[in-house]
Amino acid sequence: MAPPQEARRLPPVTLAGLVIPLAVGLVLWSIWRRGGIPYLWMPLTALTPEDWWYAPTTTPRDWHGQAAHVVYSGVVFAAIVYTVGKLGSWGQVARYLLEPHRPAVRAGLTAGAALLTFMFVWPEAFPLVSWDPVPVVRPVLYLIALLAGDRAVFTSPTVTYTSYTVITIALLWPFARLGGWLDLLKSRLRARRGETAAPTPGTPAPPSTYPALRDLGQGQAADVLAAELLAGRMNEVDCARIQRHWERSRDDAGRLAGFVDTVLRKGATAWAHPSGDRDLPRRLATHDLLLGQVRIGRAVAAERTPAAYRGAGIALGPAALGTSLLVVGPAGAGPAGGLVGAAAEALALQALTGSCAVVAVGGPTAPYGPDAAYDVVVRLGDPASPYDLDLYGGLTEPDEAAALLAEGLAGDVDSLDPRRAATVLAQLLGPYRAVHGVFPPVPVLRELLEAGTGPLTALLDRLPGAAASLRRELEARIRQAGTAADPGPLLADRLALLDRPAFADFFGAGTGAVRPFSLGSVAHHPLRVRVQLPEQGHEEASRLLARLVLAQFLAATRAPGSRDHFAGLVLDDATGALTGGTVRALQRLRTREAGVVLGLRTLGDVPEPLHGPLLAAVGCRAALSGVTTWDGRGFAEAWGTEWVETEEVAHHTVFANQPMTRAMHALRKRITGKAVTTDAVTLRKVERERWSASELAHAVPPGHAVVSLTTADGAHMPPLLVDLRA
């Protein structure tokens, strides 16, 4: 999230303030040239010898007086130009207009202004120009002649061309300063020689030279890193990864020695990701890995955008994703593109620096990039998948595994309490694990849920005598089996979605050639995981699996123990994946260095009682172009209201008391057809919605979104209209 920028301020001058001084200056100069300003010649006669003039007039006797006239006219012209420029704030306005442009554009614009100035100073050098020159060159030359005391200096080429050179430099100097010509020239020369800018005295050394490392006496390691960077063997992923290890090592002498030793041995490849990757195969977004941010767009200079944010770049980072992000919009607008894809790409890049683990969940068309960008790819339902998904999230405790499985199987069933479902599953998982050493695969668990007392009694007979608690659990399950209140058949029906031929080799039921993967691994390693859900013909199974993966991720982030990297889950379509339990768990992610990115086509894909809690649980919200007014109502309530100043103008008819005034008013009304009125302006502060439901539905242009961001430490950005294409 980009910090608010101070608004660029224009000097307190209007168009009239620019034009009026110029007009007054032109009038004064015109009157001066015609000799219409009296007494202004008196300083000239007082400061020059009397024999230059025919007293008591200012008529010149010889060339001295003529030269003094020309020089004095040049001084008056310079004074008028300086005064007009100061009154009109020309310099400040020029800097304000040039500031947004690139250095090359500023240099070009100021060069054009300099060329226009030369057309007025030396019009004879331009064939198409026929006006008289402004008094710049002649006053300078005549001043030199008066100081030398001889007109013969005009015949000296040295004096003449030196004077021309000085005049040219003096005229170019303000344009060169305004356009930054010298800095642009230096940067171009350095770029041509492949050099970096040398720090000036009193300014900090550039980060590319690793000054902090040198300050601790580790110049050799700094030279190695600087050489790797200059030679192009180090990319921004390497810089961010090494910077992260440096920040963790600089305050500890032992760690610092290990840091230096690793840098000297491995250079840019130090602490490389276990996969060996140092970049993604393809990037679609703009990233700043040193800040850990990805650019998602630019704030539009709209009426509802505060001045400090207008034109500012908007970015996402772990600080904002730590409060979770909800993206709502139709399929064509982009939960399956834009924001969700940029967040997944950013987390995958940061995983290469060791600062993040990412789990990207979605169908085959989800915008997560190629499979080569991930370390673990789980393609559920694809026999060629190199990995299997652990149905129980790598847990060994039956109660915890049952709670996760119940959330996935029955979290969206209103008629079944997930706690009851978890109890039934725990009554089966614990005894089965005690007998077989593992949790049951999907077909076996389905049979146990559907089974009567016979198969369950057989399992009870195989339990060791010491497992008294497990025997009580299974006996309770036997008593409940087959009754009207038994949730087992319902759970078996839901589990039947996964007990299909397409999933025959998954969820622990395979031959062992496919390696099982547990989401608990992301809490310990900076992994890049891609979970591809089946789509055609298995929509309900995909929603169940998405719900299960989300529950497993939330459980993994709550696991005890310290974690020095961020964990993020990206779900491009969260339809059916959100339950009351997962929404409550989202709020606890802020303190666990974790967050989720959820994409929804509409809030209607979530049960209505969860609309408010969901919008309250996430700290970052984005409403894409094309949302409905029903969706907009939820966002409007979440973003609240603000105080704004409104202006009301009332027109009152003026009734004159004097006869002459009434006659003038009558004449004016007959000419214009309107009565004479006066305006009464009333300023009031009123409370209004930051974005109303109607505006979100109809005033957001295509390719835009209204985005609000909040960081884990409480900093927040108001809802802004963001151009996602900028």
Steps between C-alpha positions, in 0.01 A plus 500: 500500500655828393513766773298815443694755303492868565292670235687711245414861559468771239613849607211723610460662159213494254495535124427868546797520736718367219362710218439838669869565596600403145247741348606780734865436417433515125308826539778656710767396251296636211454836678867509591610448139281794397642723772170527683636445854626832643782543750625144448803635315610710796711221662688463169595869480592506867739204469672598172729797404323823399692529174318194368172698475355823373389656826235511635374215274615139467587543132840334440793719385708208367520123498541488880149629553360272234669200662375606843144516359528145369650365824239677713219361282645150552504551877137614496405201285676259737325661799160464332564133411620420854202674662248334267656158566489547876145630508378222273698224681625379163786297644282314750233429240762373255647264761152378593415423136833328430514289817279205383706446183804280454846671497531465122158659445580786739825564316320503165229740616748744652715479185197600294437795734866602465473487120192724514692747718787509249252584226423823686864575590655421158214514248744552212620142549155366407399557136124492565511759781476873426444675834746729681726339760437553868767721667747238619798482261538872414489621864775253591722604210448872565574451868833339406575795268421753776719316748782480245451863397529423133258379232784321329442198720213408268751431224685243714377144419629379836291746697195452280494120502591483868205728573271284288618187685440656842154620397412154366614327819312752716181444301534119505589470869147541650354256245780249570435516874126473454529202265784322683719488188824439690360213708353339189832528317689347792256209528523431125881500513500268801256266329718493188808413707305252714583689818290577805458847636773598744362621831551865571645604838234492769267264311462129585671244279272310259361169633665315208838548674371343826612785728352341814719194448806720450423696816545177697841441343386236251622673187601175327148357521359834384737498201389148406132595505558828315702319232227237457240773465707704252574191289128417473530170686269618778133577445252668731396166651862442604525854639185458708605155626848617603358818654264290710785287636708812560228658713481182709880475544635852543425528873661169596876448467470124448231533235693781332807278462286227345338755269835626376635148450196396295519813284871450430441137398177524301458863397162569340381140551534516880198356682332415171157340513516119536346466155796685348268754337606864520206645307162404361468375141271791420390822672182689425508765775747763620679406820725666757650207686708713735172638634316173441230673297320448170342788313130456433418838343486876545252705700279702266476874560125479561277718715484238776876443503683704768757739356789319670424179306420638155733347244677288765599143419312234700685185602440183701749350742511255790417784740165544322442136409550415866149639556367293203353629174150451362447567127141508374400542138356316201707245314569736210625775730773305660509300821646243266750758377638829627519515875488129582760410238727787606480393865585137414793608284632733771483229767672251268783748437537574870516126567820494293648752746412273794254749648173335400313176437209500259215261424315580177167319473280505190395332182715437192420851365591686820748786438790348689754466222669182378551195721876558474456797733411267789687242705200277569219455247199296612262433210208327666325258268793487255677162499820673386513719812839465675346571841200387700313708759495377858133496595586551866755783460788298644337489845533203731253604769157346415298787646691764301482296179128441554436873553674587171323227307164599647557860390560381145216248486222675691607862537240613246217275626260711705319196642815348649708655776871466410569410864271197479662399173845535658392281792374222271819507293721500808314193631616316187842651425648434843418127520593440135841665548559301818438176307663577162750773588359746243181687440255328263498591128183641347329169397563341840380805692186511288428135577550561874257794492238293317566177690265348752594349831668191351810656333537746786487216755771318305719813523423519871618142551837583342569791735761428766367465852706794623315743268208547736417853385498396136273205581252738669506727193436213261229350723322837498522499122355146487205604715430801276539319165173450318295736718300791363746751647805330350696748281713217360300444179503872422878514547533189284298668225730802510806276505360319195596810297863397551439127469490515121712322237671831415637514855575131539876557537472803726455577869722215615332229291770479232777248444769715656650634176335836564652687793250636754527868584387661821417868528666502839831526311440864411533587869859374497639567152468782241323275250312591184198271480246479221181303571304450178137414563292294255234694315287330237265249657639545849387850598364392839815298571710807412310713748537234768874477434540878499324514834722221632825660376402834652425333834832312489691821424334685787587211731862493377546870576368444853753223564725569803857611443670803352496572129729756339319519166161615385243238395240591241216315330344620175157369399379643171141376548391466862145397410386247761837511679405742777323385813435654837804327643741612226374859513564511875847352443587772247510764774768307689741494204618858565704389800633186331692652206250358254221614270269385224386649170141407414333561165121499465281563199236642733434510871197286425737202469540523878211427740325826579564483879874504421501816285554741788746281697704433184534868409591575861754216525713613204704818516537551123200519270464550125176552308560451129312662215166331444399412856129512574327744732443211744875443518561873510274535803728272702812693400332835569413390853851365558664824382268720704448874464708816503442870562511718188443869440217584262419831336145615439432804281165682523400768246300793645335771290630851575229764563636853456373801698642785291322600177819505295601155628155358422523644149842337446370168628197519271720580200732211584206259536359608163839449333600172663159357578610426858431683821789641701590250772754460775655171606493375858762231560460262796780263606398198707669184626296189436564130552488281191605151399855472372366294208131431462362171368374674185839660429681170543258335260488772233786752544804268491640494142618176338849401606463686830422399857429669829769376737564553871806362677589446865829377640547264793625785720182703444601744224218533250425655164152633420306343213648637178406467135800316352584455134616138491657548156735783606 
